[in-house]
Amino acid sequence: MTAFEEMGVMPEIGKALEEMGWLLPTDVQAEAIPMILGGGDVLMAAETGSGKTGAFCVPILQIVHETLRDIREGKGGKISQRATTSAKWKMSVYDRGDALAIDPEGLLCQARDAGDWHGTRSNKAVVGEGKYFYEATVTDEGLCRLGWSTDKATLNLGIDKFGWGFGGTGKKSHGKQFDSYGEPFGMNDVMGCYLDLDNGMIKWSKNGVDLGNAYTIPAQLRNEKFYAAVVLKNAEMKFNFGDSPFKYPPTGGYIGLSKANPSCVVDSRIVGSGSSAANSKPAPNAPQAIIIEPSRELAEQTLTQLQKFKTHVTNPTVSELLIIGGVSSREQTDALMKGVDIVVGTPGRLEDLISTGQLALHQVRFFVLDEADGLLQQGYSPLIDRLHKQIPKVTNDGKRLQMIVCSATLHSFDVKKMAERLMYFPTWIDLKGQDAVPETVHHVVCMVEPKEDTSWMNLRQHVTTDGVHLKDRLQPGSNHAETLSEAVKILKGEYTLKAIDEHKMEKALIFCRTKLDCDNLEKYMVERNKSNYTCVCLHGDRKPQERKANLQKFKDGKVRFLICTDVAARGIDITGLPNVINVTLPDEKQNYIHRIGRVGRAERMGLAISLVASVKEKVWYHSNCNNRGRGCYNTDLTDYGGCCIWYNEPQLLNEIQDHLDITIDKVAPDMKVPVNEFDGKVVYGEKRKVGGSLYKGHVEFLAPAVSDLAQLEKRAQSSFINLKYRKPFAAR
């Protein structure tokens, strides 16, 4: 038995993990896997390389497989032929459509399938005699029909002779006959449902207004069991059977169902009748798990991991699909219609397929946000809220939706607020704590001073910048803000090459703020020395095939430098990476740790150099741009309707230092790193030597003093022994 199997992981997955060389779970896996297998929501702080992908993919794969197996064996949500024993009236979780969710109280019903109707009915029924009433409030827009049915009716209320419904369009229905009745109803309307078994009558009210008798129950059906019933299409309703006060209490002798005489109440013995989920086959385009990643590369890596984990998982197999932009949507929709159990994708393409109904969410039981802080920084919070709202909160076999969120830090305000809003009492797995720089990372700052370093004047003809100053009159030698800003852009490219040369960097990850900055730096490095500064770019404007090929070239050592944006680099784990260069500080202080943490992993030493302008720099900021920067030439400031801002790196540096509660060492433009605690003995990219080799210089310096202390200790011990044994001898 493997260590993973001892945590409850099935042997087939355990075997695959062993073949991958995963003999022991990482810290985050040891914490998260049992929690997810146990049905809980999990919020974990973990960096790339910590094993977080396995922490959520392994248990999700296992539960999806077990669910598919149960469905194949006819166990999908089915219960034994026995009466339910709940004392309260509620909607039955055992007798419902496959896309209808019911909250734990049994009073809130929700269907998020926009294509089909999904129904349910109450867990109890009344029979024989009496006048009964319940209320239902429309809590979200959509199509709904509510009323009464017998246990012979299908869940699609009102289309057979055993159910009576009234819909939001103002039509009553029975036996496939739809007739006008009362008036339409919708959001926030409170509907009253009346059943008079004494006189065989059914009617409804809207917001307390009686709409009049609607149906006469046939004499041969009056002794049937009558259930409260509803059918929904992408809608939500809240029910009240009388355990709490009615908003519009009934008159005429009607009582709430919960107050019915026990002699007239029977418990449900229904097992998946009609269109019940117990006997339904899952829709092919309705996966059980949705995993959202902020970048194509990370989505591809997650899918690859899933495929490795499921190598030995058969009978039944679990199918997965990658949904990202830049790939034919037709291929993805064709794959969906063949049947998919787990979807891994990026937000844009996922939203396209969901909004067009080609990807259904009504069977989702796992909603995963990987690199959630990155997703929120990219502005996907509204999309996440919309998707979460569309996913049923209870699965068709009575299990609650599980949400798993991974973030570089759990101390992000946005991540905390999202967790409070969407997650159900999540377990926090925070093995990082507050942001801190790992001991294995040596990070320094080089200030770019365009007033002091005027070498940029000789370089300006050879450097392409981002174009924000094309309309400005630049005057070399002046201290105008625009001139100094352009100087910073030119100097940063040159300082990047200085850092590479000074530290003989064979491999480095280079972060730029925008995609345009990445392209310009790549062009500059190639023009300066194509054979020495071999590099490729990784950002959202490059085609997926090119991005994939560029990343592989860097991993394989075919190029030395990978130039990328924060978004593109999320989730990329490169073993033994020795160097990181921040051409510009990140917009968010938390991303500083995320960037420099790319080095110093697996006990390997790493160097991170950040280039920080001493003056403000004018940069692109397309927050309100209709084309999101594509073909944009509006260099006015955002305050005046433009797409530029002044970027204050000294302020950003102060925020980072305050956040980490440290002062980052500064280096001169020659890029020579001070000796300090690293003692000049570090080989970046290699493991720290055992035995404290980093402190060898200090030990050698202290050795004479240590030797003197040892001699003094020896003399003190000798004196004590001599005194102890000399006194008895003298006395004798």
C-alpha positions, 0 to 999 in steps of 0.5 A, spaced: 500 500 500 502 506 497 502 512 502 497 515 498 492 509 499 493 510 506 489 517 505 484 513 502 486 514 494 484 508 490 489 503 488 489 505 481 491 512 482 496 510 487 499 506 482 500 511 477 503 516 482 508 511 484 510 510 477 511 518 477 515 517 482 510 520 487 512 516 493 510 521 499 505 526 499 507 533 499 504 537 505 499 541 501 497 534 498 497 531 505 492 536 508 487 537 502 486 530 499 483 527 505 478 533 506 476 533 499 475 526 499 471 527 505 466 532 501 469 539 504 470 545 501 478 547 501 481 554 500 489 552 500 495 557 499 500 554 495 505 556 490 507 552 483 511 546 485 508 544 491 504 539 489 497 543 489 495 540 482 495 533 485 492 536 491 485 537 488 486 533 481 487 526 485 481 526 489 476 529 484 478 524 479 477 518 484 470 521 486 468 522 479 470 515 477 466 512 483 460 516 481 460 514 474 461 507 476 455 508 481 451 510 475 453 504 471 451 500 476 444 503 477 446 506 484 446 514 482 442 517 487 437 511 488 434 509 495 431 503 498 423 502 498 422 505 504 418 511 507 422 518 508 422 519 516 423 527 516 419 530 520 418 537 516 415 538 509 420 539 504 422 538 497 425 531 496 432 530 494 430 523 492 425 524 487 427 530 482 430 532 475 438 531 474 439 538 474 435 540 479 438 542 486 435 543 493 438 546 499 439 542 505 433 545 508 429 542 502 425 549 501 430 552 496 429 549 489 434 551 483 435 549 476 440 551 472 439 548 465 436 553 460 434 547 455 430 543 459 425 542 465 427 539 471 422 538 477 421 535 484 415 534 489 415 534 496 417 528 501 410 528 504 403 527 501 396 529 503 390 524 502 383 523 503 380 530 506 382 537 508 383 544 505 391 545 504 396 551 502 403 552 501 407 558 498 412 559 493 416 565 492 420 566 485 427 568 487 431 568 481 428 570 473 427 564 469 421 559 467 417 556 473 411 552 474 408 549 480 402 546 483 400 539 485 401 532 483 400 525 485 405 519 485 403 517 478 405 523 475 411 525 471 416 530 474 414 535 468 408 538 472 402 538 468 403 534 462 399 528 464 393 527 467 396 526 474 399 533 475 396 540 475 400 546 474 400 554 473 406 557 470 409 564 470 407 565 463 400 566 466 398 559 463 395 553 467 396 546 465 393 539 465 394 533 461 398 537 456 393 542 455 395 549 457 390 555 458 390 562 460 389 563 467 390 569 472 396 573 470 403 572 469 408 572 475 415 573 476 421 575 480 419 576 487 412 574 486 409 570 492 404 564 489 399 561 493 397 554 492 391 551 494 388 544 494 381 542 497 380 535 497 373 536 501 370 539 494 375 537 489 378 543 487 385 546 485 387 554 485 392 559 486 393 566 488 398 571 486 401 576 492 395 574 496 390 576 490 385 569 489 386 568 482 379 563 482 378 556 481 382 553 476 381 545 476 376 540 479 379 534 481 376 528 477 372 523 482 377 517 481 383 521 483 380 524 489 383 519 494 390 519 491 396 522 495 397 529 493 404 532 493 406 539 492 410 540 486 414 544 481 418 544 475 423 549 473 427 551 467 433 556 469 430 558 475 429 558 482 423 558 487 423 558 495 417 554 499 414 555 505 409 549 507 407 553 514 413 552 519 414 559 518 409 565 518 406 565 511 407 572 507 399 572 505 396 567 510 390 563 506 383 564 508 377 560 507 379 554 512 385 552 508 391 550 513 399 550 511 401 543 509 405 542 515 399 543 520 395 537 516 392 532 521 397 526 521 392 521 519 391 525 513 399 525 511 403 520 508 411 519 507 413 519 500 415 512 497 417 514 491 424 512 488 426 516 482 419 516 478 418 520 472 424 523 470 428 522 476 435 523 476 436 516 479 434 513 473 437 518 468 443 518 464 448 524 465 448 529 459 454 528 455 456 535 455 455 536 462 461 535 466 462 533 473 468 538 474 470 544 472 477 547 473 478 554 471 486 556 470 488 563 468 492 561 462 493 556 457 499 554 459 497 552 466 490 549 463 495 544 459 499 542 465 493 541 469 490 536 464 497 533 462 497 531 470 490 529 470 491 524 464 497 521 468 493 520 474 488 516 470 493 511 467 490 505 470 483 508 472 478 503 468 471 500 468 469 506 467 474 511 464 474 518 466 474 523 460 477 530 460 477 536 455 481 542 455 477 548 453 482 554 451 482 560 446 486 559 440 483 552 438 477 550 434 471 551 438 468 546 433 473 541 435 471 542 443 463 542 442 464 535 438 468 533 444 463 535 449 457 532 445 461 525 445 461 526 453 466 529 458 467 528 465 472 533 467 473 540 463 479 544 464 479 551 461 481 558 461 475 563 462 474 566 456 472 560 452 469 557 457 464 563 458 463 562 450 461 555 450 457 556 457 453 562 454 451 558 448 449 552 451 454 547 448 457 546 455 452 545 461 453 546 468 447 542 471 451 536 473 457 540 476 459 537 483 466 540 483 468 547 481 475 549 482 479 556 481 486 555 480 491 561 481 484 564 484 488 571 486 491 571 478 483 570 476 481 576 480 486 580 478 485 579 471 477 581 472 474 575 472 470 576 479 463 577 475 464 571 471 466 567 477 460 569 480 455 568 474 458 561 473 457 559 481 450 562 481 448 557 475 451 551 478 446 547 482 448 547 490 446 540 491 448 534 486 442 529 484 445 524 488 444 529 494 451 531 495 453 538 496 457 542 491 464 542 493 468 548 491 476 548 491 480 555 491 488 555 490 491 561 491 498 564 492 496 567 498 490 566 502 491 573 505 489 577 499 483 581 500 479 579 494 480 572 495 478 572 502 472 576 500 470 571 494 471 565 499 466 568 504 461 569 498 461 563 495 464 557 499 461 553 504 465 553 511 471 552 507 477 549 510 483 553 510 490 550 508 495 555 509 502 552 509 505 559 507 503 563 512 504 571 511 508 572 504 516 572 506 522 571 501 525 564 502 532 563 505 534 560 498 533 567 494 537 572 494 534 578 491 536 585 490 534 592 487 538 596 482 535 603 481 535 606 474 537 613 475 536 617 468 538 624 471 545 620 473 546 615 467 545 619 461 548 613 456 541 612 454 542 618 449 547 614 445 542 608 445 535 611 443 536 610 436 537 603 437 531 601 442 524 601 440 520 603 446 512 602 447 510 609 444 507 612 449 511 618 448 510 619 440 506 625 441 511 628 446 517 633 445 523 629 448 529 634 449 535 630 451 539 633 457 532 636 460 529 634 466 522 634 463 518 628 466 516 625 459 524 625 457 526 622 463 520 617 462 523 615 455 530 614 458 527 609 463 525 605 458 531 605 454 536 604 460 532 598 463 533 594 456 541 595 457 541 594 464 537 587 463 543 585 459 548 588 464 545 583 469 545 577 464 553 579 463 555 580 470 552 574 473 554 570 467 546 568 467 545 561 462 538 561 464 533 566 466 526 568 467 525 575 465 518 579 467 515 585 463 509 589 465 506 588 458 505 584 452 508 590 448 514 591 453 516 583 452 516 584 444 520 590 445 525 587 449 526 580 445 527 585 439 532 589 443 536 582 445 536 579 439 539 585 435 544 586 440 547 579 440 542 574 437 547 568 438 548 570 446 542 573 448 537 567 445 530 568 448 523 567 446 516 571 449 510 568 452 504 572 453 497 572 451 498 575 444 502 569 441 498 564 438 497 558 442 502 553 438 507 558 439 507 559 446 507 552 447 513 551 443 517 557 446 516 554 453 518 548 451 524 551 448 526 554 454 525 548 458 529 544 454 535 549 454 534 551 446 534 558 448 537 561 455 531 567 456 524 567 457 520 573 457 513 574 459 508 577 463 505 575 470 499 572 467 503 568 462 508 565 467 502 563 472 503 556 474 509 555 470 514 550 474 521 550 471 526 546 475 533 549 477 531 556 475 537 560 477 535 567 475 529 572 475 529 579 472 524 584 474 524 589 468 518 592 472 516 591 479 509 588 479 502 592 479 500 588 485 505 587 491 503 580 492 506 578 485 513 580 487 513 574 491 510 570 486 515 572 481 522 571 485 519 565 488 520 562 481 528 561 483 530 558 490 526 552 489 528 545 492 533 547 496 536 551 490 539 558 490 537 563 486 538 570 484 532 575 483 534 582 480 529 588 480 530 594 476 526 600 479 526 607 476 527 613 480 522 617 477 515 616 474 514 612 468 508 613 463 505 607 461 499 604 458 493 602 462 487 600 457 482 599 463 477 602 459 479 601 452 474 598 447 479 594 444 483 592 450 489 595 447 489 592 440 491 598 435 490 603 441 494 610 440 491 614 445 496 616 449 492 621 453 492 620 461 486 616 463 484 622 467 483 625 460 479 619 457 486 616 455 489 609 456 496 611 460 498 613 467 504 615 471 507 609 474 510 610 480 516 604 482 519 608 488 512 607 491 511 600 489 518 598 492 516 601 499 509 598 499 513 591 497 518 592 503 512 594 508 508 588 506 515 583 507 517 588 513 524 588 510 529 593 506 531 590 500 539 591 498 540 595 493 546 594 487 549 599 483 548 599 475 554 595 474 550 589 478 555 587 482 551 583 488 554 585 495 557 579 499 553 579 505 550 573 508 551 569 501 559 570 502 560 570 495 560 562 495 553 561 492 552 558 485 545 560 483 541 554 481 545 549 485 543 546 491 545 549 498 551 545 500 550 540 507 554 542 513 553 550 512 558 551 507 554 558 506 557 560 512 564 557 511 567 564 511 564 566 518 567 560 521 574 561 519 574 568 522 571 565 528 576 559 529 581 562 533 576 565 538 573 558 539 579 555 540 581 560 545 574 559 549 576 551 548 582 552 552 579 556 557 574 551 558 579 545 559 583 549 564 577 551 568 575 544 568 582 541 570 582 546 576 575 544 579 577 537 579 584 538 582 580 542 588 575 537 589 580 531 590 586 535 593 582 537 600 580 530 602 588 528 601 590 534 606 585 532 611 588 526 612 
